[in-house]
Amino acid sequence: FVKKAFPSMVERSFRSYRPPLSISLWWILLLTLLARWGSANAQEYWPDSLKRELGHATEWSKKAQLAVNLALYYFGQNRPLSDEYGRQAVEAAEMSRDRMLMIRTYIDNGRRYQQGVGLKENLEQAMDNYRRAEQIAKEDKLDEGLVYVDVAFASVYRALGDNVQALTYSNQAVTTAGDLDNDSVQVAAYTSLGESY
């Protein structure tokens, strides 16, 4: 009877203990700050991991892809570094001697410049990269590459507000893609056509 009526002080305080409100708020604040600090570090982690992978990459295609991603990442933050990674991407693609890789790399490099659409110089650089890709595709008669180049040209002309030229390039892409047995290429061509209307 005595134990049930008068539980010991330790048992009672353990069962009913609740931290004061100020301690609970402190823990919530601490956890929130740790979560924010972790997410801030995660943003810095992505380019660092790409740089590490680029340093260890042995295949030219992987080097080109990683360098293009780094060039795109740094374009708005550090233009000289972005240009250096863009140069490395083109160099890796050319060393591979894989013509489709070269075309894709020039197109991706052009898209990097197209990000800064407000500057005429950027659009000229984008067009220059697309012309190089077009030249490679025509020399090797790579219709798939020509479709992707036409889609890229159409996107530049849409950005410039020249819908007639954009529609012309999109129609060219659809016509060329119609002869290919590649759904991805056809989807890219028809998507470009839809965006041009």
Salt bridges, closest charged atoms under 4 A:
GLU11 OE1 - ARG15 NH2 3.37
GLU53 OE1 - LYS62 NZ 3.76
ASP83 OD1 - ARG79 NE 3.47
ASP83 OD1 - ARG112 NH1 2.95
GLU84 OE2 - ARG87 NH2 2.43
GLU91 OE1 - ARG87 NH1 2.84
ASP108 OD1 - ARG111 NH1 3.67
ASP128 OD2 - ARG132 NH2 2.83
GLU134 OE2 - LYS138 NZ 3.52
GLU139 OE1 - ARG99 NH2 3.35
ASP140 OD2 - ARG99 NE 2.49
GLU195 OE1 - ARG158 NH2 2.98
